Amino acid sequence: MSDNNPFGGSFGNNGGQYATTVQYGGAAPAQAKAAPGEALAGPAGDVIKDTTTAAFAADVIQESRRQPVLVDFWAPWCGPCKQLTPQLEKAVRAAGGKVKLVKMNIDDHPSIAGQLGIQSIPAVIAFKDGQPVDGFMGAIPESQINEFITKVGGKGNGAQAVAEALAAAAEARDAGDMQTAADIYDAILAQAPETVEAIAGLGELLFEAGDAQGAEALLATAPEAKKDAPALAALRAKMALAAQAAELGNPAEFERRLAENPGDHQARFDLAMIQNARGERMAAADNLLSIIKADRAWNEDGAKTQLLQFFEAWGMTDEATLAARRKLSSLLFS
């Protein structure tokens, strides 16, 4: 695992070539956190929770009759625990529901660990059918964690597990919890490195965090046969558009030119490029549509060509794409 990875993972089989100092700062939003003893909300978290002595029977014993449950015994002062727990959480999320993870702070709740004879931490005990069946102590490598989960939970449906993990990452992103989303994408790639949706998702997070070089390095890990997959093509288009916009300069200059001459199509085109880079998608689309309406022949129909490139970068189901497509169709076929 690369210590330089801001999201705590290895990006699958890239051989540790990817490195960055970009960090997502700040705490996760309240809806992505959980109080002790409560399950996290949504697919990203419903397989991970903290427990108490009082809740142990329900959270572990009863739940393990439905599926395997891993119990992570830890304490705030334990250095190796701080290394193991994030890796364990990633692996459980990526397992797509094959196992659940329950965490128990032995400082607050020592009795269960004592009953199980646990003398050092971190310690992870797997429960099935209400009984402890396997376990390990100490911080072990990520690969061994994955092997342990496979041993306890079975191989399961790999495609389904990836799909569920991707859905969990998408929900984390929608909630604004970019760190959790990045962790899930990274865990997916550790087990299924050819998953282009995870490559694209993690690459987009890196790019949005300001690490275009890291995103490029990650894109380079995509298998040759999948390099033109729509998700990867969309990210490349987004990065290319941002690079073009960065060379254009101050948008105020183009706004001034348009105020003086609304027919200055080049100024309107350049302003649209900057607006897109700033996330002002509808404003960018409307400026290109204005050029198309005024002069289809301008720059060899360059405004339409650029608008179609926007659609590719935004995604064909994006609200701005759908709205701008309707307007474009109205212009072309009215």
C-alpha positions as CSV (number, residue, x, y, z in Angstrom):
1,M,0.0,0.0,0.0
2,S,1.4,3.4,-0.9
3,D,1.8,5.8,2.0
4,N,1.5,8.7,-0.4
5,N,-2.0,7.8,-1.6
6,P,-4.3,10.4,-0.2
7,F,-7.2,7.9,-0.1
8,G,-5.3,5.2,1.7
9,G,-5.1,2.5,-1.1
10,S,-3.0,1.0,-3.8
11,F,-5.1,1.5,-6.9
12,G,-5.1,-2.1,-7.7
13,N,-2.1,-3.3,-9.8
14,N,-0.5,0.0,-10.7
15,G,2.7,-1.2,-8.9
16,G,2.7,1.8,-6.6
17,Q,3.4,4.2,-9.4
18,Y,0.6,6.5,-8.5
19,A,1.5,9.0,-5.8
20,T,0.0,12.4,-4.7
21,T,-0.2,14.7,-1.8
22,V,-3.7,15.8,-2.5
23,Q,-6.0,15.3,0.5
24,Y,-9.7,15.7,0.9
25,G,-10.1,17.8,4.0
26,G,-12.8,18.2,6.5
27,A,-15.1,15.7,8.3
28,A,-17.7,13.7,6.5
29,P,-21.2,15.1,6.6
30,A,-23.4,14.2,9.5
31,Q,-25.6,11.8,7.4
32,A,-22.5,9.7,6.6
33,K,-21.4,9.3,10.2
34,A,-22.9,7.1,13.0
35,A,-23.1,7.3,16.7
36,P,-21.6,4.4,18.7
37,G,-23.9,1.4,18.4
38,E,-25.8,2.7,15.4
39,A,-25.4,1.5,11.8
40,L,-24.2,3.9,9.2
41,A,-26.8,5.0,6.8
42,G,-27.0,3.7,3.2
43,P,-25.3,0.9,1.3
44,A,-21.8,2.3,2.1
45,G,-22.3,1.9,5.8
46,D,-25.0,-0.7,6.5
47,V,-22.3,-3.4,6.6
48,I,-20.3,-1.5,9.2
49,K,-21.3,-0.4,12.7
50,D,-20.1,0.2,16.2
51,T,-21.5,-1.9,19.1
52,T,-21.8,-2.0,22.8
53,T,-21.8,-4.8,25.4
54,A,-25.6,-4.5,25.6
55,A,-26.0,-4.6,21.8
56,F,-23.5,-7.3,21.2
57,A,-26.0,-10.2,21.2
58,A,-28.2,-8.5,18.6
59,D,-25.4,-7.0,16.5
60,V,-23.2,-10.1,16.4
61,I,-24.7,-13.3,17.7
62,Q,-28.1,-12.9,16.1
63,E,-26.9,-11.2,13.0
64,S,-24.3,-14.0,12.4
65,R,-27.1,-16.4,12.0
66,R,-27.9,-14.5,8.8
67,Q,-24.4,-13.9,7.5
68,P,-20.8,-13.9,8.8
69,V,-20.0,-11.0,11.1
70,L,-16.4,-9.8,11.8
71,V,-15.8,-8.2,15.2
72,D,-13.0,-5.7,15.3
73,F,-11.7,-5.3,18.9
74,W,-9.8,-2.0,19.2
75,A,-8.9,0.9,21.5
76,P,-8.2,4.6,20.8
77,W,-4.6,4.2,22.1
78,C,-3.8,1.3,19.9
79,G,-1.5,2.3,17.0
80,P,-1.8,-0.9,15.0
81,C,-5.6,-0.6,15.3
82,K,-5.5,2.7,13.5
83,Q,-3.6,0.9,10.7
84,L,-5.9,-2.1,10.5
85,T,-9.4,-0.7,10.9
86,P,-9.4,1.5,7.7
87,Q,-8.1,-1.4,5.6
88,L,-10.7,-3.7,7.2
89,E,-13.5,-1.3,6.5
90,K,-12.5,-0.9,2.9
91,A,-12.3,-4.6,2.3
92,V,-15.7,-5.2,3.9
93,R,-17.3,-2.4,1.8
94,A,-15.8,-3.9,-1.3
95,A,-17.0,-7.4,-0.4
96,G,-20.5,-6.2,-1.3
97,G,-22.4,-7.7,1.6
98,K,-20.6,-11.1,2.0
99,V,-19.8,-10.1,5.6
100,K,-20.6,-7.4,8.1
101,L,-18.2,-5.6,10.3
102,V,-18.9,-4.7,13.9
103,K,-16.4,-2.6,15.9
104,M,-16.0,-2.8,19.7
105,N,-14.0,-0.3,21.7
106,I,-12.6,-2.5,24.5
107,D,-11.8,0.6,26.7
108,D,-15.5,1.3,26.9
109,H,-16.7,-2.3,26.6
110,P,-14.1,-4.8,28.0
111,S,-16.2,-7.7,29.1
112,I,-16.8,-9.3,25.7
113,A,-13.1,-9.3,24.8
114,G,-12.4,-10.8,28.2
115,Q,-14.9,-13.6,27.7
116,L,-13.3,-14.4,24.4
117,G,-9.9,-14.6,25.9
118,I,-8.5,-11.7,23.8
119,Q,-5.2,-10.5,25.3
120,S,-3.9,-8.2,22.6
121,I,-5.4,-5.9,20.0
122,P,-6.2,-5.4,17.3
123,A,-8.1,-8.6,17.2
124,V,-10.7,-9.7,14.6
125,I,-13.0,-12.5,15.3
126,A,-15.4,-14.0,12.7
127,F,-18.8,-15.2,13.9
128,K,-21.1,-17.6,12.1
129,D,-24.3,-19.1,13.3
130,G,-23.9,-17.4,16.7
131,Q,-20.4,-18.8,17.3
132,P,-16.8,-17.6,16.8
133,V,-15.2,-19.6,14.0
134,D,-12.0,-17.9,13.0
135,G,-9.9,-14.8,13.6
136,F,-6.5,-13.1,13.6
137,M,-4.6,-10.7,15.7
138,G,-2.4,-7.8,14.8
139,A,-2.4,-5.5,11.7
140,I,-2.0,-7.7,8.6
141,P,-1.5,-6.7,4.9
142,E,-4.5,-5.8,2.9
143,S,-4.1,-8.9,0.7
144,Q,-4.5,-11.1,3.8
145,I,-7.5,-9.2,4.9
146,N,-9.2,-9.9,1.6
147,E,-8.2,-13.6,1.8
148,F,-9.7,-13.8,5.3
149,I,-13.0,-12.2,4.2
150,T,-13.1,-14.6,1.2
151,K,-12.4,-17.6,3.5
152,V,-15.2,-16.5,6.0
153,G,-17.7,-15.1,3.6
154,G,-17.1,-17.2,0.5
155,K,-16.4,-16.0,-3.0
156,G,-20.0,-15.1,-3.7
157,N,-21.1,-13.3,-6.8
158,G,-18.2,-11.2,-7.8
159,A,-20.1,-9.1,-10.3
160,Q,-22.9,-8.4,-7.8
161,A,-20.4,-7.5,-5.1
162,V,-18.7,-4.9,-7.4
163,A,-22.1,-3.5,-8.5
164,E,-23.1,-3.1,-4.8
165,A,-19.8,-1.5,-4.0
166,L,-20.1,0.9,-6.9
167,A,-23.6,1.9,-5.7
168,A,-22.2,2.5,-2.3
169,A,-19.5,4.8,-3.7
170,A,-22.1,6.7,-5.7
171,E,-24.2,7.2,-2.6
172,A,-21.2,8.4,-0.6
173,R,-20.5,10.9,-3.4
174,D,-24.1,12.1,-3.5
175,A,-23.8,12.7,0.3
176,G,-20.7,14.7,-0.2
177,D,-18.5,12.1,1.5
178,M,-15.7,12.0,-1.1
179,Q,-13.2,10.3,1.2
180,T,-15.5,7.3,1.7
181,A,-16.3,7.2,-2.0
182,A,-12.6,7.2,-2.8
183,D,-11.9,4.4,-0.2
184,I,-14.6,2.2,-1.8
185,Y,-13.4,2.8,-5.4
186,D,-9.8,2.0,-4.2
187,A,-11.0,-1.2,-2.4
188,I,-12.8,-2.3,-5.6
189,L,-9.7,-1.8,-7.7
190,A,-7.7,-3.8,-5.1
191,Q,-9.8,-6.8,-5.9
192,A,-11.0,-6.1,-9.4
193,P,-8.5,-3.8,-11.0
194,E,-10.1,-3.8,-14.5
195,T,-13.4,-2.2,-13.2
196,V,-13.5,0.9,-15.4
197,E,-16.3,2.5,-13.4
198,A,-14.1,2.5,-10.3
199,I,-11.1,3.8,-12.3
200,A,-13.3,6.6,-13.7
201,G,-14.9,7.4,-10.4
202,L,-11.7,7.5,-8.5
203,G,-10.0,9.4,-11.3
204,E,-12.7,12.0,-11.3
205,L,-12.4,12.5,-7.6
206,L,-8.6,13.0,-7.9
207,F,-9.1,15.5,-10.8
208,E,-11.7,17.4,-8.9
209,A,-9.3,17.6,-5.9
210,G,-6.8,19.3,-8.2
211,D,-4.6,16.3,-9.0
212,A,-4.8,16.0,-12.8
213,Q,-1.5,14.1,-12.9
214,G,-2.8,11.5,-10.5
215,A,-6.0,11.1,-12.5
216,E,-4.0,10.6,-15.7
217,A,-1.8,8.0,-14.0
218,L,-4.9,6.1,-12.9
219,L,-6.5,6.3,-16.3
220,A,-3.3,4.7,-17.7
221,T,-4.0,1.6,-15.6
222,A,-7.2,0.8,-17.5
223,P,-6.9,-2.4,-19.6
224,E,-6.2,-1.8,-23.3
225,A,-9.5,-3.4,-24.4
226,K,-11.5,-1.1,-22.1
227,K,-9.6,2.2,-22.6
228,D,-12.5,3.6,-24.8
229,A,-15.2,2.7,-22.3
230,P,-17.8,5.5,-22.0
231,A,-16.9,6.3,-18.3
232,L,-13.2,6.7,-19.1
233,A,-13.9,8.7,-22.3
234,A,-16.1,11.1,-20.3
235,L,-13.4,11.7,-17.8
236,R,-10.8,12.3,-20.5
237,A,-13.2,14.7,-22.2
238,K,-13.7,16.6,-18.9
239,M,-10.0,16.9,-18.3
240,A,-9.4,18.0,-21.9
241,L,-12.0,20.7,-21.6
242,A,-10.7,22.0,-18.3
243,A,-7.2,22.2,-19.9
244,Q,-8.5,24.2,-22.8
245,A,-10.4,26.6,-20.5
246,A,-7.3,27.1,-18.3
247,E,-5.5,28.7,-21.2
248,L,-8.3,31.2,-22.0
249,G,-7.8,33.7,-19.2
250,N,-10.2,35.9,-17.3
251,P,-13.9,35.5,-18.2
252,A,-14.6,39.2,-17.4
253,E,-12.7,40.1,-20.5
254,F,-15.1,38.0,-22.7
255,E,-18.1,39.4,-20.9
256,R,-16.9,42.9,-21.6
257,R,-16.4,42.1,-25.3
258,L,-19.9,40.6,-25.5
259,A,-21.4,43.7,-23.8
260,E,-19.8,45.8,-26.5
261,N,-20.6,43.4,-29.3
262,P,-23.1,40.5,-28.7
263,G,-22.2,39.1,-32.1
264,D,-18.6,38.4,-31.0
265,H,-18.9,34.6,-31.4
266,Q,-15.3,33.9,-30.4
267,A,-15.8,35.7,-27.1
268,R,-19.0,33.9,-26.5
269,F,-17.3,30.5,-27.3
270,D,-14.4,31.2,-25.0
271,L,-16.7,32.3,-22.2
272,A,-18.6,29.0,-22.6
273,M,-15.4,27.0,-22.2
274,I,-14.6,28.8,-19.0
275,Q,-18.2,28.5,-17.7
276,N,-18.0,24.7,-18.3
277,A,-14.7,24.5,-16.4
278,R,-16.4,26.3,-13.5
279,G,-19.3,23.9,-13.5
280,E,-21.8,26.4,-15.0
281,R,-23.1,23.8,-17.5
282,M,-26.3,25.4,-18.6
283,A,-24.8,28.8,-19.0
284,A,-22.0,27.3,-21.1
285,A,-24.6,25.4,-23.2
286,D,-26.8,28.4,-23.7
287,N,-23.8,30.5,-25.0
288,L,-23.0,27.8,-27.6
289,L,-26.6,27.4,-28.5
290,S,-26.7,31.2,-29.1
291,I,-23.9,30.9,-31.6
292,I,-25.6,28.0,-33.3
293,K,-28.8,30.0,-33.6
294,A,-27.0,33.1,-34.9
295,D,-24.6,31.4,-37.3
296,R,-24.4,27.7,-37.9
297,A,-21.4,28.2,-40.3
298,W,-19.3,30.0,-37.7
299,N,-15.9,28.2,-37.3
300,E,-17.1,25.3,-39.4
301,D,-20.0,24.6,-37.0
302,G,-17.6,24.7,-34.2
303,A,-20.2,25.7,-31.5
304,K,-22.2,22.5,-32.2
305,T,-19.0,20.4,-32.2
306,Q,-18.0,21.8,-28.9
307,L,-21.5,21.4,-27.4
308,L,-21.4,17.7,-28.4
309,Q,-18.1,17.4,-26.6
310,F,-19.7,18.9,-23.5
311,F,-22.4,16.3,-23.7
312,E,-19.8,13.5,-23.8
313,A,-17.9,15.0,-20.8
314,W,-21.1,15.6,-18.7
315,G,-22.6,12.2,-19.5
316,M,-25.7,11.5,-21.6
317,T,-28.0,11.3,-18.6
318,D,-26.9,14.5,-17.0
319,E,-29.7,17.1,-16.5
320,A,-27.7,19.8,-18.4
321,T,-27.1,17.4,-21.3
322,L,-30.7,16.4,-21.6
323,A,-31.9,20.1,-21.4
324,A,-29.4,21.3,-23.9
325,R,-30.1,18.4,-26.3
326,R,-33.7,19.4,-26.4
327,K,-32.8,23.0,-27.2
328,L,-30.3,21.9,-29.8
329,S,-32.9,19.6,-31.5
330,S,-35.4,22.5,-31.5
331,L,-32.8,24.7,-33.2
332,L,-31.8,22.2,-35.8
333,F,-35.2,20.8,-36.8
334,S,-37.5,23.8,-36.3
